Amino acid sequence: MAHDLTIRDNNYVEMAFVGDTPWHGLGQQLTKDSTIEEWQVASGMDWTVEKSPVLFDHGGEACDMFTGQHVLYRSDNKMPLSVVSDRYQAVQPKEVLEFFRDLVDESGFRIHTAGTLRGGKRMWALADTGNFGEISKGDGIGGFLLLSTSCDRTLATTARFTSVRVVCNNTLTIALEGKENTVSFSHIQKWNHEVVKERLGNAVSSFG
């Protein structure tokens, strides 16, 4: 099973978690009361998505601009993430974590895992809602709220409730299956976390 977690040149893994160590044994372990700012650093989501016009060389002395197209790249290591049109609205790594700030402060949520995949082309944050559904005596599943997005057009920006603990690309794929308890934004829309929370409605209380 490939985890696809982003590993920097200095071997720092862009993932953080609380609780049990994930199957791959990678990432930084935090406490459940860690701040959003601590999660941003520990999960390796302390960079921004930048963009630059696409230039092409046709054999002349100077490059020409390909109008309407941009390269998205990381601010820290300048690695390219994708080529997109002017209409593409990238979601910043910080915004993924900030989505949970008032849910943590006011609703008792706790961020559980967060990180990036494939060099930063995908990213996610997972919060424990505090709900727990018992299947049988002593056996149950936790309720999580997942926010995931991409910089390479492979994923819409999606918030959903899930029972899957996301720790890698495989578990993210499983958690995104189906359309129940889901709110999605395409990347031609400006990300608005307040609209997402409004659309999620009372699903927090009903998820268990």
Backbone as JSON Lines, residues from 0, in Angstrom:
{"i":0,"aa":"M","n":[0.85,-1.19,0.0],"ca":[0.0,0.0,0.0],"c":[0.89,1.24,0.0]}
{"i":1,"aa":"A","n":[0.71,2.12,-0.98],"ca":[1.5,3.33,-1.07],"c":[0.82,4.44,-0.28]}
{"i":2,"aa":"H","n":[1.61,5.15,0.54],"ca":[1.0,6.21,1.34],"c":[0.93,7.53,0.58]}
{"i":3,"aa":"D","n":[1.86,7.77,-0.33],"ca":[1.89,9.0,-1.15],"c":[2.07,10.27,-0.32]}
{"i":4,"aa":"L","n":[2.48,10.16,0.93],"ca":[2.73,11.34,1.74],"c":[3.91,12.14,1.16]}
{"i":5,"aa":"T","n":[3.84,13.45,1.28],"ca":[4.93,14.31,0.82],"c":[6.09,14.21,1.8]}
{"i":6,"aa":"I","n":[7.28,13.9,1.27],"ca":[8.49,13.84,2.08],"c":[9.48,14.86,1.51]}
{"i":7,"aa":"R","n":[9.88,15.82,2.32],"ca":[10.78,16.86,1.88],"c":[12.2,16.33,1.69]}
{"i":8,"aa":"D","n":[13.05,17.16,1.09],"ca":[14.44,16.77,0.86],"c":[15.17,16.45,2.15]}
{"i":9,"aa":"N","n":[14.76,17.07,3.26],"ca":[15.39,16.8,4.56],"c":[14.71,15.65,5.31]}
{"i":10,"aa":"N","n":[13.86,14.9,4.59],"ca":[13.14,13.73,5.11],"c":[12.0,14.08,6.07]}
{"i":11,"aa":"Y","n":[11.62,15.35,6.13],"ca":[10.47,15.75,6.95],"c":[9.19,15.34,6.23]}
{"i":12,"aa":"V","n":[8.34,14.61,6.93],"ca":[7.09,14.11,6.35],"c":[5.97,15.1,6.63]}
{"i":13,"aa":"E","n":[5.26,15.49,5.6],"ca":[4.2,16.49,5.75],"c":[2.91,15.82,6.23]}
{"i":14,"aa":"M","n":[2.93,15.4,7.47],"ca":[1.74,14.84,8.11],"c":[1.89,14.92,9.61]}
{"i":15,"aa":"A","n":[0.76,15.16,10.3],"ca":[0.72,15.14,11.76],"c":[-0.52,14.38,12.2]}
{"i":16,"aa":"F","n":[-0.49,13.87,13.41],"ca":[-1.62,13.06,13.9],"c":[-1.66,13.09,15.41]}
{"i":17,"aa":"V","n":[-2.81,12.71,15.96],"ca":[-2.94,12.43,17.38],"c":[-3.37,10.98,17.53]}
{"i":18,"aa":"G","n":[-3.13,10.43,18.7],"ca":[-3.54,9.04,18.92],"c":[-2.53,8.05,18.36]}
{"i":19,"aa":"D","n":[-3.06,6.91,17.91],"ca":[-2.2,5.82,17.44],"c":[-1.37,6.22,16.23]}
{"i":20,"aa":"T","n":[-0.15,5.72,16.18],"ca":[0.72,5.95,15.03],"c":[0.13,5.26,13.8]}
{"i":21,"aa":"P","n":[0.04,5.95,12.66],"ca":[-0.52,5.34,11.45],"c":[0.27,4.11,11.0]}
{"i":22,"aa":"W","n":[-0.32,3.33,10.12],"ca":[0.28,2.07,9.67],"c":[1.65,2.28,9.05]}
{"i":23,"aa":"H","n":[1.86,3.45,8.42],"ca":[3.14,3.69,7.74],"c":[4.22,4.18,8.71]}
{"i":24,"aa":"G","n":[3.85,4.51,9.92],"ca":[4.83,4.92,10.93],"c":[5.44,6.28,10.7]}
{"i":25,"aa":"L","n":[4.81,7.12,9.88],"ca":[5.38,8.42,9.52],"c":[4.57,9.57,10.12]}
{"i":26,"aa":"G","n":[5.2,10.72,10.19],"ca":[4.51,11.92,10.65],"c":[4.88,12.32,12.06]}
{"i":27,"aa":"Q","n":[4.38,13.49,12.46],"ca":[4.65,14.05,13.77],"c":[3.43,13.84,14.67]}
{"i":28,"aa":"Q","n":[3.65,13.37,15.88],"ca":[2.55,13.15,16.81],"c":[2.33,14.4,17.65]}
{"i":29,"aa":"L","n":[1.06,14.84,17.72],"ca":[0.67,15.99,18.51],"c":[-0.32,15.58,19.59]}
{"i":30,"aa":"T","n":[-0.61,16.49,20.5],"ca":[-1.64,16.25,21.5],"c":[-2.97,16.78,20.97]}
{"i":31,"aa":"K","n":[-4.07,16.3,21.54],"ca":[-5.39,16.68,21.04],"c":[-5.7,18.16,21.25]}
{"i":32,"aa":"D","n":[-4.96,18.82,22.13],"ca":[-5.2,20.24,22.4],"c":[-4.24,21.15,21.64]}
{"i":33,"aa":"S","n":[-3.51,20.63,20.68],"ca":[-2.58,21.45,19.89],"c":[-3.33,22.53,19.12]}
{"i":34,"aa":"T","n":[-2.69,23.68,18.94],"ca":[-3.33,24.8,18.26],"c":[-3.31,24.61,16.74]}
{"i":35,"aa":"I","n":[-4.11,25.41,16.05],"ca":[-4.11,25.4,14.59],"c":[-2.72,25.72,14.06]}
{"i":36,"aa":"E","n":[-2.06,26.67,14.69],"ca":[-0.71,27.07,14.26],"c":[0.29,25.92,14.43]}
{"i":37,"aa":"E","n":[0.16,25.15,15.51],"ca":[1.04,24.0,15.72],"c":[0.76,22.92,14.69]}
{"i":38,"aa":"W","n":[-0.49,22.73,14.36],"ca":[-0.84,21.76,13.31],"c":[-0.27,22.18,11.96]}
{"i":39,"aa":"Q","n":[-0.31,23.46,11.68],"ca":[0.18,23.94,10.38],"c":[1.65,23.6,10.2]}
{"i":40,"aa":"V","n":[2.45,23.78,11.23],"ca":[3.87,23.48,11.14],"c":[4.12,21.98,11.15]}
{"i":41,"aa":"A","n":[3.5,21.26,12.08],"ca":[3.75,19.82,12.24],"c":[3.3,19.02,11.03]}
{"i":42,"aa":"S","n":[2.22,19.46,10.38],"ca":[1.7,18.74,9.21],"c":[2.4,19.16,7.92]}
{"i":43,"aa":"G","n":[3.33,20.13,8.0],"ca":[4.03,20.58,6.81],"c":[3.18,21.42,5.89]}
{"i":44,"aa":"M","n":[2.11,22.03,6.44],"ca":[1.22,22.86,5.63],"c":[1.5,24.34,5.86]}
{"i":45,"aa":"D","n":[2.78,24.66,6.08],"ca":[3.2,26.03,6.36],"c":[3.81,26.68,5.13]}
{"i":46,"aa":"W","n":[3.23,26.46,3.98],"ca":[3.64,27.09,2.74],"c":[2.4,27.56,2.0]}
{"i":47,"aa":"T","n":[2.57,28.31,0.94],"ca":[1.43,28.8,0.18],"c":[1.52,28.34,-1.27]}
{"i":48,"aa":"V","n":[0.36,28.33,-1.92],"ca":[0.28,28.03,-3.35],"c":[0.42,29.35,-4.12]}
{"i":49,"aa":"E","n":[1.45,29.44,-4.94],"ca":[1.68,30.63,-5.75],"c":[1.42,30.29,-7.23]}
{"i":50,"aa":"K","n":[1.32,31.32,-8.06],"ca":[1.12,31.06,-9.48],"c":[1.98,31.97,-10.33]}
{"i":51,"aa":"S","n":[2.33,31.47,-11.51],"ca":[3.17,32.21,-12.44],"c":[2.68,31.95,-13.86]}
{"i":52,"aa":"P","n":[2.74,32.95,-14.75],"ca":[2.29,32.75,-16.13],"c":[3.09,31.65,-16.83]}
{"i":53,"aa":"V","n":[2.43,30.95,-17.73],"ca":[3.1,29.94,-18.55],"c":[3.83,30.63,-19.7]}
{"i":54,"aa":"L","n":[5.13,30.36,-19.82],"ca":[5.92,30.89,-20.92],"c":[6.39,29.74,-21.8]}
{"i":55,"aa":"F","n":[6.56,30.0,-23.07],"ca":[7.06,28.96,-23.97],"c":[8.14,29.52,-24.88]}
{"i":56,"aa":"D","n":[9.09,28.64,-25.21],"ca":[10.23,29.0,-26.05],"c":[10.01,28.4,-27.43]}
{"i":57,"aa":"H","n":[9.91,29.26,-28.43],"ca":[9.69,28.77,-29.8],"c":[10.96,28.92,-30.65]}
{"i":58,"aa":"G","n":[12.1,28.98,-29.98],"ca":[13.36,29.05,-30.7],"c":[13.87,30.46,-30.91]}
{"i":59,"aa":"G","n":[13.14,31.44,-30.43],"ca":[13.59,32.82,-30.58],"c":[14.5,33.22,-29.43]}
{"i":60,"aa":"E","n":[14.77,34.5,-29.35],"ca":[15.66,34.99,-28.3],"c":[14.94,35.2,-26.98]}
{"i":61,"aa":"A","n":[13.61,35.24,-27.02],"ca":[12.84,35.46,-25.8],"c":[11.65,34.51,-25.77]}
{"i":62,"aa":"C","n":[11.11,34.3,-24.58],"ca":[9.94,33.44,-24.42],"c":[8.67,34.26,-24.54]}
{"i":63,"aa":"D","n":[7.63,33.63,-25.04],"ca":[6.32,34.26,-25.14],"c":[5.39,33.69,-24.08]}
{"i":64,"aa":"M","n":[4.37,34.47,-23.71],"ca":[3.43,34.06,-22.69],"c":[2.25,33.31,-23.31]}
{"i":65,"aa":"F","n":[1.85,32.23,-22.66],"ca":[0.67,31.49,-23.06],"c":[-0.51,32.08,-22.28]}
{"i":66,"aa":"T","n":[-1.25,32.96,-22.91],"ca":[-2.29,33.72,-22.23],"c":[-3.36,32.8,-21.63]}
{"i":67,"aa":"G","n":[-3.72,33.11,-20.39],"ca":[-4.81,32.4,-19.73],"c":[-4.4,31.15,-18.98]}
{"i":68,"aa":"Q","n":[-3.12,30.81,-18.98],"ca":[-2.64,29.62,-18.29],"c":[-1.56,30.0,-17.27]}
{"i":69,"aa":"H","n":[-1.59,29.32,-16.13],"ca":[-0.62,29.59,-15.07],"c":[-0.08,28.28,-14.49]}
{"i":70,"aa":"V","n":[1.13,28.34,-14.01],"ca":[1.7,27.24,-13.24],"c":[1.47,27.53,-11.76]}
{"i":71,"aa":"L","n":[0.89,26.57,-11.04],"ca":[0.82,26.65,-9.59],"c":[2.07,26.01,-9.02]}
{"i":72,"aa":"Y","n":[2.67,26.65,-8.02],"ca":[3.89,26.1,-7.44],"c":[3.94,26.41,-5.94]}
{"i":73,"aa":"R","n":[4.78,25.68,-5.24],"ca":[4.94,25.86,-3.8],"c":[5.84,27.06,-3.5]}
{"i":74,"aa":"S","n":[5.48,27.82,-2.48],"ca":[6.28,28.99,-2.13],"c":[7.61,28.62,-1.49]}
{"i":75,"aa":"D","n":[7.68,27.43,-0.86],"ca":[8.9,27.1,-0.11],"c":[10.0,26.5,-0.97]}
{"i":76,"aa":"N","n":[9.67,25.52,-1.8],"ca":[10.7,24.86,-2.59],"c":[10.57,25.11,-4.1]}
{"i":77,"aa":"K","n":[9.56,25.92,-4.48],"ca":[9.32,26.32,-5.88],"c":[8.95,25.14,-6.78]}
{"i":78,"aa":"M","n":[8.59,24.0,-6.22],"ca":[8.21,22.85,-7.04],"c":[6.84,23.08,-7.68]}
{"i":79,"aa":"P","n":[6.71,22.76,-8.98],"ca":[5.42,22.96,-9.66],"c":[4.39,21.94,-9.19]}
{"i":80,"aa":"L","n":[3.13,22.38,-9.15],"ca":[2.03,21.52,-8.73],"c":[1.11,21.17,-9.9]}
{"i":81,"aa":"S","n":[0.85,22.12,-10.78],"ca":[0.0,21.86,-11.94],"c":[-0.04,23.09,-12.84]}
{"i":82,"aa":"V","n":[-0.62,22.92,-14.02],"ca":[-0.91,24.02,-14.93],"c":[-2.42,24.18,-14.98]}
{"i":83,"aa":"V","n":[-2.9,25.39,-14.72],"ca":[-4.33,25.64,-14.62],"c":[-4.7,26.89,-15.39]}
{"i":84,"aa":"S","n":[-5.99,27.09,-15.59],"ca":[-6.47,28.28,-16.28],"c":[-6.64,29.43,-15.28]}
{"i":85,"aa":"D","n":[-6.93,30.61,-15.82],"ca":[-7.15,31.79,-14.98],"c":[-8.32,31.59,-14.03]}
{"i":86,"aa":"R","n":[-9.25,30.72,-14.38],"ca":[-10.46,30.55,-13.59],"c":[-10.22,29.69,-12.34]}
{"i":87,"aa":"Y","n":[-9.1,29.01,-12.29],"ca":[-8.86,28.05,-11.2],"c":[-8.62,28.79,-9.89]}
{"i":88,"aa":"Q","n":[-9.38,28.42,-8.85],"ca":[-9.26,29.02,-7.54],"c":[-8.57,28.01,-6.6]}
{"i":89,"aa":"A","n":[-7.32,28.25,-6.31],"ca":[-6.57,27.35,-5.43],"c":[-6.94,27.61,-3.97]}
{"i":90,"aa":"V","n":[-7.03,26.54,-3.19],"ca":[-7.25,26.63,-1.75],"c":[-5.89,26.49,-1.07]}
{"i":91,"aa":"Q","n":[-5.58,27.42,-0.18],"ca":[-4.29,27.42,0.48],"c":[-4.25,26.37,1.6]}
{"i":92,"aa":"P","n":[-3.08,25.78,1.85],"ca":[-2.96,24.81,2.95],"c":[-3.47,25.38,4.28]}
{"i":93,"aa":"K","n":[-3.15,26.63,4.55],"ca":[-3.61,27.25,5.79],"c":[-5.13,27.29,5.87]}
{"i":94,"aa":"E","n":[-5.8,27.5,4.73],"ca":[-7.26,27.56,4.71],"c":[-7.9,26.22,5.07]}
{"i":95,"aa":"V","n":[-7.23,25.14,4.71],"ca":[-7.75,23.81,5.04],"c":[-7.85,23.65,6.55]}
{"i":96,"aa":"L","n":[-6.82,24.1,7.26],"ca":[-6.82,23.99,8.72],"c":[-7.7,25.06,9.36]}
{"i":97,"aa":"E","n":[-7.72,26.26,8.81],"ca":[-8.53,27.34,9.36],"c":[-10.01,27.01,9.32]}
{"i":98,"aa":"F","n":[-10.42,26.15,8.4],"ca":[-11.82,25.72,8.32],"c":[-12.31,25.19,9.66]}
{"i":99,"aa":"F","n":[-11.4,24.59,10.44],"ca":[-11.8,23.95,11.68],"c":[-11.66,24.85,12.91]}
{"i":100,"aa":"R","n":[-11.17,26.07,12.75],"ca":[-10.85,26.88,13.93],"c":[-12.06,27.11,14.82]}
{"i":101,"aa":"D","n":[-13.17,27.61,14.27],"ca":[-14.31,27.87,15.14],"c":[-15.02,26.59,15.57]}
{"i":102,"aa":"L","n":[-14.88,25.52,14.78],"ca":[-15.44,24.24,15.19],"c":[-14.68,23.69,16.4]}
{"i":103,"aa":"V","n":[-13.38,23.95,16.44],"ca":[-12.57,23.55,17.6],"c":[-12.89,24.44,18.8]}
{"i":104,"aa":"D","n":[-12.98,25.75,18.57],"ca":[-13.18,26.69,19.66],"c":[-14.58,26.62,20.25]}
{"i":105,"aa":"E","n":[-15.59,26.36,19.39],"ca":[-16.97,26.5,19.83],"c":[-17.75,25.18,19.89]}
{"i":106,"aa":"S","n":[-17.36,24.19,19.11],"ca":[-18.17,22.97,19.0],"c":[-17.49,21.72,19.54]}
{"i":107,"aa":"G","n":[-16.31,21.87,20.12],"ca":[-15.66,20.73,20.74],"c":[-14.96,19.78,19.79]}
{"i":108,"aa":"F","n":[-14.79,20.18,18.51],"ca":[-14.05,19.35,17.57],"c":[-12.56,19.37,17.95]}
{"i":109,"aa":"R","n":[-11.83,18.33,17.52],"ca":[-10.39,18.27,17.71],"c":[-9.76,17.75,16.42]}
{"i":110,"aa":"I","n":[-8.8,18.5,15.87],"ca":[-8.12,18.0,14.68],"c":[-7.41,16.7,15.01]}
{"i":111,"aa":"H","n":[-7.54,15.73,14.12],"ca":[-7.06,14.37,14.38],"c":[-5.87,13.99,13.49]}
{"i":112,"aa":"T","n":[-5.96,14.3,12.2],"ca":[-4.83,14.11,11.28],"c":[-4.86,15.25,10.26]}
{"i":113,"aa":"A","n":[-3.7,15.53,9.65],"ca":[-3.61,16.52,8.58],"c":[-2.31,16.31,7.84]}
{"i":114,"aa":"G","n":[-2.31,16.66,6.56],"ca":[-1.07,16.52,5.8],"c":[-1.26,16.77,4.32]}
{"i":115,"aa":"T","n":[-0.19,16.55,3.57],"ca":[-0.23,16.71,2.12],"c":[0.26,15.43,1.44]}
{"i":116,"aa":"L","n":[-0.14,15.28,0.2],"ca":[0.18,14.1,-0.6],"c":[0.77,14.52,-1.94]}
{"i":117,"aa":"R","n":[1.6,13.65,-2.5],"ca":[2.12,13.83,-3.86],"c":[2.81,15.18,-4.04]}
{"i":118,"aa":"G","n":[3.65,15.52,-3.09],"ca":[4.4,16.75,-3.2],"c":[3.62,18.01,-2.87]}
{"i":119,"aa":"G","n":[2.39,17.85,-2.35],"ca":[1.54,18.99,-2.04],"c":[0.39,19.16,-3.01]}
{"i":120,"aa":"K","n":[0.29,18.26,-3.98],"ca":[-0.8,18.36,-4.96],"c":[-2.16,18.07,-4.33]}
{"i":121,"aa":"R","n":[-2.16,17.27,-3.26],"ca":[-3.37,17.01,-2.49],"c":[-3.1,17.35,-1.03]}
{"i":122,"aa":"M","n":[-4.15,17.75,-0.3],"ca":[-4.0,18.02,1.13],"c":[-5.32,17.76,1.83]}
{"i":123,"aa":"W","n":[-5.22,17.5,3.12],"ca":[-6.43,17.22,3.89],"c":[-6.22,17.57,5.35]}
{"i":124,"aa":"A","n":[-7.35,17.72,6.06],"ca":[-7.37,17.79,7.51],"c":[-8.61,17.04,7.98]}
{"i":125,"aa":"L","n":[-8.47,16.3,9.07],"ca":[-9.54,15.46,9.6],"c":[-9.74,15.82,11.07]}
{"i":126,"aa":"A","n":[-10.98,16.07,11.45],"ca":[-11.27,16.43,12.84],"c":[-12.22,15.42,13.46]}
{"i":127,"aa":"D","n":[-11.97,15.12,14.72],"ca":[-12.85,14.27,15.51],"c":[-14.03,15.12,15.98]}
{"i":128,"aa":"T","n":[-15.25,14.7,15.66],"ca":[-16.44,15.47,16.01],"c":[-16.86,15.28,17.45]}
{"i":129,"aa":"G","n":[-16.3,14.27,18.11],"ca":[-16.72,13.96,19.47],"c":[-17.87,12.99,19.53]}
{"i":130,"aa":"N","n":[-18.41,12.6,18.36],"ca":[-19.48,11.6,18.32],"c":[-18.87,10.21,18.18]}
{"i":131,"aa":"F","n":[-19.5,9.24,18.8],"ca":[-19.01,7.87,18.73],"c":[-20.2,6.93,18.64]}
{"i":132,"aa":"G","n":[-20.24,6.13,17.58],"ca":[-21.34,5.18,17.39],"c":[-20.92,3.79,17.79]}
{"i":133,"aa":"E","n":[-21.65,3.2,18.73],"ca":[-21.32,1.84,19.18],"c":[-22.02,0.83,18.29]}
{"i":134,"aa":"I","n":[-21.23,-0.06,17.67],"ca":[-21.78,-1.12,16.82],"c":[-22.24,-2.27,17.69]}
{"i":135,"aa":"S","n":[-21.4,-2.68,18.6],"ca":[-21.75,-3.7,19.59],"c":[-20.99,-3.36,20.86]}
{"i":136,"aa":"K","n":[-21.25,-4.06,21.93],"ca":[-20.64,-3.71,23.2],"c":[-19.12,-3.7,23.09]}
{"i":137,"aa":"G","n":[-18.54,-2.54,23.37],"ca":[-17.08,-2.4,23.34],"c":[-16.51,-2.22,21.96]}
{"i":138,"aa":"D","n":[-17.34,-2.1,20.93],"ca":[-16.85,-1.96,19.56],"c":[-17.63,-0.85,18.88]}
{"i":139,"aa":"G","n":[-16.93,0.14,18.33],"ca":[-17.64,1.25,17.69],"c":[-16.77,1.95,16.67]}
{"i":140,"aa":"I","n":[-17.34,3.0,16.08],"ca":[-16.61,3.8,15.1],"c":[-16.71,5.27,15.49]}
{"i":141,"aa":"G","n":[-15.65,5.98,15.23],"ca":[-15.65,7.41,15.53],"c":[-16.23,8.21,14.39]}
{"i":142,"aa":"G","n":[-16.7,9.41,14.72],"ca":[-17.23,10.31,13.72],"c":[-16.23,11.41,13.42]}
{"i":143,"aa":"F","n":[-15.83,11.54,12.15],"ca":[-14.86,12.53,11.73],"c":[-15.46,13.47,10.7]}
{"i":144,"aa":"L","n":[-14.96,14.69,10.67],"ca":[-15.26,15.63,9.6],"c":[-13.98,15.83,8.81]}
{"i":145,"aa":"L","n":[-14.05,15.56,7.52],"ca":[-12.9,15.61,6.62],"c":[-13.03,16.78,5.67]}
{"i":146,"aa":"L","n":[-11.95,17.53,5.51],"ca":[-11.86,18.54,4.46],"c":[-10.66,18.2,3.6]}
{"i":147,"aa":"S","n":[-10.87,18.05,2.3],"ca":[-9.78,17.7,1.39],"c":[-9.87,18.56,0.14]}
{"i":148,"aa":"T","n":[-8.73,18.75,-0.51],"ca":[-8.69,19.53,-1.73],"c":[-7.45,19.15,-2.52]}
{"i":149,"aa":"S","n":[-7.28,19.74,-3.7],"ca":[-6.11,19.45,-4.52],"c":[-5.68,20.71,-5.25]}
{"i":150,"aa":"C","n":[-4.43,20.69,-5.7],"ca":[-3.89,21.77,-6.53],"c":[-3.67,21.3,-7.97]}
{"i":151,"aa":"D","n":[-4.08,20.08,-8.27],"ca":[-3.83,19.54,-9.6],"c":[-5.11,19.08,-10.3]}
{"i":152,"aa":"R","n":[-6.24,19.55,-9.83],"ca":[-7.55,19.29,-10.45],"c":[-8.05,17.86,-10.26]}
{"i":153,"aa":"T","n":[-7.39,17.05,-9.42],"ca":[-7.83,15.68,-9.22],"c":[-8.93,15.57,-8.18]}
{"i":154,"aa":"L","n":[-9.07,16.58,-7.32],"ca":[-10.11,16.57,-6.29],"c":[-10.76,17.94,-6.21]}
{"i":155,"aa":"A","n":[-12.09,17.95,-6.1],"ca":[-12.77,19.17,-5.72],"c":[-12.51,19.42,-4.24]}
{"i":156,"aa":"T","n":[-12.77,20.63,-3.79],"ca":[-12.66,20.91,-2.36],"c":[-13.92,20.36,-1.71]}
{"i":157,"aa":"T","n":[-13.73,19.38,-0.83],"ca":[-14.87,18.62,-0.3],"c":[-14.82,18.52,1.21]}
{"i":158,"aa":"A","n":[-15.95,18.82,1.84],"ca":[-16.13,18.59,3.27],"c":[-17.15,17.48,3.43]}
{"i":159,"aa":"R","n":[-16.83,16.5,4.28],"ca":[-17.77,15.39,4.46],"c":[-17.55,14.71,5.8]}
{"i":160,"aa":"F","n":[-18.59,14.07,6.28],"ca":[-18.49,13.26,7.49],"c":[-18.14,11.84,7.11]}
{"i":161,"aa":"T","n":[-17.26,11.23,7.89],"ca":[-16.77,9.9,7.57],"c":[-16.4,9.17,8.85]}
{"i":162,"aa":"S","n":[-16.36,7.86,8.76],"ca":[-15.86,7.05,9.87],"c":[-14.44,6.56,9.61]}
{"i":163,"aa":"V","n":[-13.85,7.0,8.49],"ca":[-12.51,6.56,8.09],"c":[-11.46,7.5,8.67]}
{"i":164,"aa":"R","n":[-10.46,6.95,9.32],"ca":[-9.33,7.74,9.81],"c":[-8.35,7.93,8.65]}
{"i":165,"aa":"V","n":[-8.27,9.14,8.12],"ca":[-7.45,9.41,6.94],"c":[-6.0,9.65,7.37]}
{"i":166,"aa":"V","n":[-5.1,8.81,6.85],"ca":[-3.67,8.91,7.19],"c":[-2.79,8.78,5.95]}
{"i":167,"aa":"C","n":[-3.39,8.63,4.75],"ca":[-2.62,8.42,3.53],"c":[-3.55,8.61,2.34]}
{"i":168,"aa":"N","n":[-3.01,8.45,1.13],"ca":[-3.84,8.64,-0.06],"c":[-4.9,7.55,-0.18]}
{"i":169,"aa":"N","n":[-4.56,6.31,0.2],"ca":[-5.53,5.23,0.1],"c":[-6.73,5.46,1.0]}
{"i":170,"aa":"T","n":[-6.48,5.84,2.26],"ca":[-7.59,6.07,3.17],"c":[-8.38,7.32,2.78]}
{"i":171,"aa":"L","n":[-7.72,8.31,2.18],"ca":[-8.45,9.47,1.67],"c":[-9.4,9.05,0.56]}
{"i":172,"aa":"T","n":[-8.93,8.21,-0.34],"ca":[-9.77,7.73,-1.43],"c":[-10.99,6.98,-0.9]}
{"i":173,"aa":"I","n":[-10.79,6.14,0.1],"ca":[-11.9,5.4,0.7],"c":[-12.89,6.36,1.36]}
{"i":174,"aa":"A","n":[-12.37,7.34,2.08],"ca":[-13.24,8.28,2.8],"c":[-14.08,9.12,1.84]}
{"i":175,"aa":"L","n":[-13.6,9.32,0.61],"ca":[-14.31,10.16,-0.35],"c":[-15.32,9.39,-1.19]}
{"i":176,"aa":"E","n":[-15.44,8.09,-0.99],"ca":[-16.39,7.29,-1.75],"c":[-17.82,7.65,-1.35]}
{"i":177,"aa":"G","n":[-18.71,7.69,-2.34],"ca":[-20.1,8.02,-2.08],"c":[-20.32,9.52,-1.97]}
{"i":178,"aa":"K","n":[-21.59,9.93,-1.89],"ca":[-21.93,11.34,-1.88],"c":[-22.72,11.75,-0.64]}
{"i":179,"aa":"E","n":[-22.89,10.83,0.32],"ca":[-23.66,11.15,1.51],"c":[-22.86,12.09,2.41]}
{"i":180,"aa":"N","n":[-23.59,12.97,3.13],"ca":[-22.96,13.87,4.11],"c":[-21.79,14.65,3.52]}
{"i":181,"aa":"T","n":[-21.98,15.15,2.3],"ca":[-20.87,15.77,1.55],"c":[-21.27,17.13,1.01]}
{"i":182,"aa":"V","n":[-20.35,18.09,1.08],"ca":[-20.49,19.38,0.4],"c":[-19.22,19.61,-0.4]}
{"i":183,"aa":"S","n":[-19.36,19.88,-1.7],"ca":[-18.2,20.06,-2.57],"c":[-18.21,21.42,-3.25]}
{"i":184,"aa":"F","n":[-17.02,21.95,-3.46],"ca":[-16.81,23.18,-4.22],"c":[-15.87,22.84,-5.37]}
{"i":185,"aa":"S","n":[-16.25,23.22,-6.6],"ca":[-15.31,23.08,-7.7],"c":[-14.27,24.19,-7.6]}
{"i":186,"aa":"H","n":[-13.18,24.04,-8.31],"ca":[-12.11,25.02,-8.22],"c":[-12.32,26.24,-9.11]}
{"i":187,"aa":"I","n":[-13.5,26.35,-9.72],"ca":[-13.83,27.59,-10.4],"c":[-14.67,28.48,-9.49]}
{"i":188,"aa":"Q","n":[-14.94,27.99,-8.27],"ca":[-15.64,28.78,-7.26],"c":[-14.66,29.22,-6.19]}
{"i":189,"aa":"K","n":[-14.86,30.4,-5.66],"ca":[-14.05,30.88,-4.55],"c":[-14.45,30.12,-3.3]}
{"i":190,"aa":"W","n":[-13.47,29.53,-2.63],"ca":[-13.72,28.74,-1.43],"c":[-14.31,29.62,-0.33]}
{"i":191,"aa":"N","n":[-15.44,29.16,0.24],"ca":[-16.1,29.9,1.31],"c":[-16.47,28.92,2.4]}
{"i":192,"aa":"H","n":[-15.7,28.9,3.48],"ca":[-15.92,27.89,4.51],"c":[-17.22,28.11,5.28]}
{"i":193,"aa":"E","n":[-17.71,29.35,5.32],"ca":[-18.97,29.6,6.02],"c":[-20.14,28.99,5.26]}
{"i":194,"aa":"V","n":[-20.1,29.06,3.93],"ca":[-21.14,28.44,3.12],"c":[-21.15,26.93,3.31]}
{"i":195,"aa":"V","n":[-19.96,26.34,3.37],"ca":[-19.86,24.9,3.57],"c":[-20.48,24.5,4.91]}
{"i":196,"aa":"K","n":[-20.15,25.21,5.96],"ca":[-20.69,24.88,7.28],"c":[-22.21,25.03,7.31]}
{"i":197,"aa":"E","n":[-22.72,26.05,6.6],"ca":[-24.16,26.24,6.54],"c":[-24.83,25.07,5.82]}
{"i":198,"aa":"R","n":[-24.22,24.6,4.74],"ca":[-24.8,23.49,3.98],"c":[-24.73,22.16,4.75]}
{"i":199,"aa":"L","n":[-23.69,22.02,5.58],"ca":[-23.6,20.81,6.38],"c":[-24.71,20.73,7.41]}
{"i":200,"aa":"G","n":[-25.23,21.89,7.81],"ca":[-26.38,21.94,8.69],"c":[-26.21,21.19,9.98]}
{"i":201,"aa":"N","n":[-27.18,20.37,10.31],"ca":[-27.2,19.65,11.57],"c":[-26.64,18.23,11.45]}
{"i":202,"aa":"A","n":[-25.85,17.99,10.41],"ca":[-25.34,16.64,10.19],"c":[-24.41,16.18,11.3]}
{"i":203,"aa":"V","n":[-23.8,17.12,12.02],"ca":[-22.9,16.73,13.13],"c":[-23.65,15.91,14.14]}
{"i":204,"aa":"S","n":[-24.84,16.38,14.53],"ca":[-25.6,15.69,15.57],"c":[-26.24,14.4,15.05]}
{"i":205,"aa":"S","n":[-26.49,14.31,13.75],"ca":[-27.17,13.14,13.22],"c":[-26.21,12.07,12.72]}
{"i":206,"aa":"F","n":[-24.91,12.41,12.59],"ca":[-23.97,11.47,11.97],"c":[-23.85,10.17,12.76]}
{"i":207,"aa":"G","n":[-23.78,10.27,14.09],"ca":[-23.64,9.05,14.89],"c":[-24.81,8.1,14.69]}
